Amino acid sequence: MSTRLSPREILDKLVSFPTVSSETNLPLIDWVESYLQSHGIAVHRHPHETDPAKAALYAHVGPEITGAVVLSGHTDVVPVEGQPWSSDPFEVVERDGKLFGRGTCDMKGFDALAIWAMVEGHYANLARPLQLALSYDEEIGCTGAAPLIESMAAKFPKGSAVIVGEPSMMGAVTGHKGGAGFRVHVRGFEVHSSLMHTGVNAIMYGAKLIEWANDMNAANRAQEPNPVAATFEPPWTTVHVGTISGGTAHNITALDCHFGLDFRFVPGDDSAEWLARARAKAAEIEAEMQAVVPDTHIEMRETFAVPALMPEEAGEAETLVRQLTGDNTPRVVSYGTEGGHFQSAGYSTVICGPGDIAQAHQPDEYLTVAQFEAGQRFMEKLLTSCS
């Protein structure tokens, strides 16, 4: 019989893999696959369709029937470059009751607990199955979730309750905003800035689309939110630009301008309508540009789409988590997760995991030992409820 590792031993191993989204996650996937298979657990991996350095993994323990509890986590982490870490970010270091390391909080702490629960469940007499779903590229738009869910449905009996283990201090989170984004490229026409009226300054025309984003934020903020939106902070759909680049020199009208244009939608808002409005505004600005120089344009490339997670009326996943934790506090969050993809695929879904989201992506990211232990107690109760 293969050795059964403790949650902490599994966490140490997971954090040791530097699975930054821009890099491969295959060494981690290889290790998890090998560890679960050494215990006789049915495991499948789903390779990225275009990137051979990425793969998702899913597994099943218990009877081959529908209705499994799905434990969902992501394997990728955000970069550490430029952050002032006090210790090696890819080694778990315990200090003052905290487990420091990249991903300990977001979200390899939950992943370790879920892997541990799968092995324990394999050796228990489960009446209700458990499934594990580990994705790639969550941190860059949850792009690995939808193909993972589709692949799972073809291999295993469908689960009915999904627990997405993003850090929530082990409280039940029942809703989150959706998200979508464009990569915008404004192509202008260069002339000397003293003759700027004969050129097309890509930065200045790009600024018109950015100003539209500001106007939309102001208009949305002024509206009375619906009851679901009112539970979020802020209670409206937001439009955001975080980075911008372009131009050649101060005295030349900019040939190019690049920026990201991202949306965070309150549940109930039509994301397709918002994206169409952005494209329509870009087309309006493009027409102004082409009236000066025809060979100019605005390109808008969609980069990600994350469905919102809607609070469910008497949802199975929420009910299960509240029974196991005793937590009855209503919670929603403004960040996105893979929960929206699971819910869109017909799963009852809730977010519940160890750690504080305030620690995610930070230098010296940590998960408290107390939260990690609370997560293990939760998994122990879950195994009992499935027996």
C-alpha positions, 0 to 999 in steps of 0.5 A: 500500500502506498504511503498516505500523506498528511495535508501538510505534506501534500501542501509542501509538495504542491507549493514546491512546483512554481506553477506560475500561469506563464509556465508549465503546470505539468510537474504538479499534474504528474505528481498528483496523478502518480500519487492518486494512482498509487492508491488505486484512484481513477484519474484522468488528465485533459491537456490544453488544446494548444499549449502542450505545457498545460493540463487539467486533472480530475479524479473520482472515488466512491460508487460510480453513480451520479450526485458526487460532491466535486472539489474544485481548485486551480493549480496556477499561481501569480508571479513573484517577480518584483515582490519582497519575499522574506523566504523562498516563495516556493517552499512552505515556511511556518512562522508565527502560526502562518504557512508562508509560500506562493499559493498557500492561500490561493489556492494550494491549501485547498488543493492539498486538503482536497487531494487528502480527502480523495485518498481518505475517501477511497479507503472509506465506505462512501455512499456518495462519491467525491470528485476532484477537479484541478484546472490550469490558467484560472489566474488569467481568466479561468480559461481552463475551467470550461474544457475541464468541466466538459471533459469530466462530463464525458468520463465520470457520472455527473456530480451535483454539488461543487465546492470551489475552494477559493479562500473564504475563511471557510465561510459559504460564498454564494455569488460572485461577479462575472468578468470579460475582457478585451485586448485593445489595439488602436492603430494610428498614423504618425506625423510630426506633432506640429502637424498633428491634425494630419495624423491620427494619434493612437493614444489620444483616440484610445483615450476616448474609449477609456473615457467611455469606460469612465462615463459608464462607471459613473452612469452605473454608479448613479443607478439604483441597484437591483436586489441581487446587485445591491449585495455586492461591493460595489453594487454595479458593473464596472469597466476598468483599464489597468495598463496602457502602452504606445507611442514612439516619441513626444513629438510624434503622433502615436502610431500604436496604443495597446491597453486592456479593457475589462468588465466585472458584471453584477449577476443579472447584467447581460455580458454580451450586451456590454461587450457589444456596447464597447465594440459599438463605441470603438467603431464610432471612434474608429470612424473618426480616425478613418475620416482623417486617415483611412488606413487606421483602425481599432482591433478588439480581441476578447481575452477571457469570459467568466460567468457570474455565480448567481445565488441559488434558491435553496442550493444543494451545494450551499446547503451542504456547506452550511450544514458542515460549517454551521455558517449562515452568514450571507456572502458574495464577492466581486472577484470571479472564480470557476464557480460560474462555469460550473453553475453554467454547466448545471452544477449547484455551486458554492465557494468555500475554502481556507484563508483570507482573500486579502493574502492572495497575490501578496508578497509573503502570501500565507495561510494560517495554520488555524485556517488550514486545520479548519479546512481539514476538519471540514473535509473530515465532516464532508467524508462523514456526510458522504459515508 
